[in-house]
Amino acid sequence: MTRPVEHLVFDTSDELIDTAAERFIATVSAAQEARGLAHVALTGGTNGIALLRRLAHDSGDISWQRVALYWGDERFLPADDPERNAGQAAAALLDHVPVDPARVHCIAPSDGEFGDDIAAATADYARLIGDDLVFDVHLLGMGGEGHVNSLFPHTEATAEDRRPVVAVTDSPKPPPRRISLTFPVVNRSREVWLLVSGAEKADAVAAAARGASRDDWPCAGAHGTDNTVWFLDRAAAAGLR
């Protein structure tokens, strides 16, 4: 069975973020209505953080006490490093809404309880994610070469089909050490959303739409069980037919 894929194209990044925020509110509210607790995997990057800022301004009917938050990937750096996704998310959204701290599941930093042991930190997050956790929404950014989370072309992490979480120690994009969810987790999410803007992303967007190999273009391997939504500005969508 072919899984639904939507390509939504916007004139500006602001319009992209506005629409993503509206759908996020509706989707998370519906998940809470259906199952009580909504599970969301957050992403960093320009659009990912812009979405969180928009939700801090207006999050509609979302009950933040009933949202469990995770991260698709994280830079293995000290907790106060400004490059960490968790810190950026806190400044953009989490410090401004009544989330339950017990339901905010950050990936351990390099100065946390596991110290600089990236394998131990990875194993800890893998135990948390397990084999059964299903995200209602998994947010993804994307690099120009098509990476999502910290899954880069032609790497062991991208080829992983069993473990839910992997350590990346040689990321081609700095910093080199990261912890990432893998495709088995991404692809059991109900909704997978890719927030993508910029002409440098157009080749990757077009490759995914053609059904390219995820080894060559990791973004092509990201699918939700219910829906996959690409939120694109016109520059990123330029290669679509």
C-alpha positions in Angstrom: 0.0 0.0 0.0 1.3 3.4 -1.0 1.6 5.8 2.0 0.3 9.3 1.6 2.8 12.0 0.8 1.9 15.7 0.7 4.1 18.4 -0.8 2.9 21.8 0.5 4.7 24.8 -1.2 4.7 28.3 0.2 5.9 31.6 -1.1 7.8 32.4 2.2 9.2 30.7 5.2 6.8 32.6 7.4 3.9 31.0 5.5 5.5 27.6 5.8 5.9 28.0 9.6 2.3 29.4 10.0 0.8 26.4 8.3 3.0 23.9 10.1 2.0 25.5 13.4 -1.7 25.2 12.6 -1.4 21.6 11.6 0.8 20.8 14.6 -1.9 22.2 17.0 -4.6 20.2 15.2 -2.6 17.0 15.1 -1.4 17.1 18.7 -4.8 18.1 20.0 -6.4 15.2 18.0 -3.8 12.7 19.4 -4.6 13.9 22.9 -8.3 13.5 22.3 -7.7 9.9 20.9 -5.0 8.6 23.3 -4.7 11.1 26.2 -0.9 11.7 25.7 0.7 13.0 22.5 4.3 11.9 21.7 6.4 14.3 19.6 10.0 14.2 18.3 11.4 17.7 17.9 14.1 18.9 15.5 16.5 21.7 15.5 17.5 23.9 12.6 16.1 27.3 11.4 12.6 26.1 10.6 12.4 23.6 13.5 13.1 26.4 16.0 11.0 28.9 14.2 8.1 26.5 14.5 8.6 26.2 18.3 8.8 30.0 18.6 5.4 30.3 16.8 3.9 27.7 19.1 5.1 29.6 22.1 3.1 32.6 20.8 0.0 30.6 20.2 -0.5 26.9 20.8 -4.2 26.7 20.5 -5.9 23.9 22.3 -2.8 21.8 23.1 -2.6 20.7 26.7 1.2 20.9 27.2 0.9 18.8 30.4 -0.1 15.9 28.1 2.7 16.2 25.6 5.8 13.9 25.8 8.7 15.5 24.0 11.8 13.8 22.6 14.5 14.7 20.1 15.3 13.2 16.8 19.0 13.9 17.3 21.3 15.8 19.5 24.8 17.1 19.4 26.9 15.4 22.1 28.2 18.5 23.7 28.0 20.0 27.3 24.5 20.9 28.4 25.0 24.6 28.2 26.5 24.6 24.7 24.4 26.9 22.5 24.5 24.3 19.6 22.4 21.8 21.5 18.9 21.3 20.2 17.5 20.9 23.7 18.7 24.3 24.8 17.4 26.0 21.7 14.0 24.3 22.2 13.9 25.5 25.8 14.6 29.1 24.8 12.1 29.0 21.9 9.2 27.1 23.5 9.6 25.0 26.6 10.5 27.8 29.0 7.2 29.5 27.9 4.6 26.8 28.1 3.5 24.6 31.0 5.2 21.3 30.0 5.6 18.6 32.5 9.3 18.3 33.1 9.0 14.6 33.6 7.8 14.3 30.0 10.7 16.3 28.5 13.1 13.6 27.4 16.4 15.2 26.5 19.4 13.2 25.1 22.2 13.2 27.7 24.9 15.9 27.2 28.6 15.1 27.3 28.8 16.5 30.9 25.7 14.7 32.1 25.3 11.5 34.2 27.3 9.4 31.6 30.0 12.0 31.3 31.8 11.8 27.9 30.8 8.2 27.3 28.7 8.6 24.1 28.0 4.8 24.0 26.4 4.9 27.5 24.4 8.0 26.6 23.2 6.3 23.4 22.2 3.1 25.2 20.3 5.2 27.8 18.2 6.9 25.1 17.7 3.6 23.3 16.2 2.1 26.5 13.8 5.1 26.7 12.7 4.8 23.0 12.5 1.0 23.0 10.8 -0.9 20.2 7.2 0.2 20.8 7.2 4.0 21.2 5.3 5.6 18.4 5.4 9.4 17.7 2.3 11.2 16.7 4.5 13.7 15.0 8.2 13.4 14.1 9.6 16.7 13.0 12.6 16.7 10.7 14.8 19.3 9.1 17.0 18.4 6.2 20.5 19.3 4.9 21.4 20.0 1.3 22.8 16.5 0.9 19.5 15.1 2.2 20.4 14.2 5.8 17.7 14.0 8.4 18.3 13.7 12.1 22.0 12.8 12.1 21.6 10.2 9.3 24.0 11.2 6.6 24.5 9.6 3.1 26.4 6.4 2.9 26.9 5.9 6.7 26.2 3.0 9.1 23.7 5.1 11.0 21.6 5.6 7.8 21.8 1.9 7.0 20.7 0.9 10.5 17.5 -1.2 10.5 17.3 -2.6 14.0 18.6 -0.3 16.8 16.4 2.6 17.7 19.2 5.0 18.6 22.8 5.2 17.4 26.0 7.1 18.2 27.5 9.1 15.3 31.2 9.8 16.0 32.2 11.1 12.5 29.5 13.4 11.4 30.5 15.2 8.2 28.7 18.3 9.6 30.3 19.7 12.8 30.2 18.8 15.6 31.3 15.2 14.8 29.8 13.5 17.7 26.0 13.2 17.8 23.3 10.8 19.0 20.4 10.1 16.6 17.2 8.2 16.3 17.2 5.8 13.3 14.8 5.0 10.5 13.0 2.2 12.3 11.8 4.8 14.8 11.2 7.6 12.2 9.1 5.2 10.0 6.9 3.9 12.8 5.7 7.5 13.5 2.2 8.3 12.6 3.1 11.6 10.9 6.5 12.6 9.6 6.9 16.2 8.7 9.9 17.7 6.9 10.4 21.5 7.2 12.6 22.5 4.3 13.5 25.8 2.7 16.3 27.1 0.4 17.5 26.4 -3.1 20.4 24.3 -1.9 17.8 21.7 -0.7 16.0 21.4 -4.1 18.0 18.4 -5.4 17.4 16.4 -2.2 13.6 17.2 -2.3 13.4 16.2 -5.9 15.4 13.0 -5.3 13.1 12.0 -2.4 10.0 12.6 -4.6 11.5 10.3 -7.3 11.9 7.5 -4.7 15.7 7.7 -4.5 17.7 5.3 -2.3 17.9 6.4 1.3 21.5 5.5 1.3 22.1 8.2 -1.4 19.5 10.6 -0.1 18.5 9.8 3.5 15.4 12.1 3.3 14.0 9.7 0.8 13.7 7.1 3.6 11.6 9.1 6.0 7.9 8.1 5.9 5.0 8.2 8.4 2.6 5.4 8.7 -0.4 7.7 8.3 1.1 10.6 6.5 4.3 12.3 5.3 4.2 16.0 4.8 6.9 18.1 3.1 6.5 21.8 4.1 8.6 23.6 1.4 9.3 27.1 0.2 9.3 27.7 -3.5 13.1 27.5 -3.8 13.3 24.1 -2.1 10.4 22.8 -4.3 12.0 24.0 -7.6 12.9 20.5 -8.7 9.4 19.0 -8.2 7.4 18.1 -11.3 
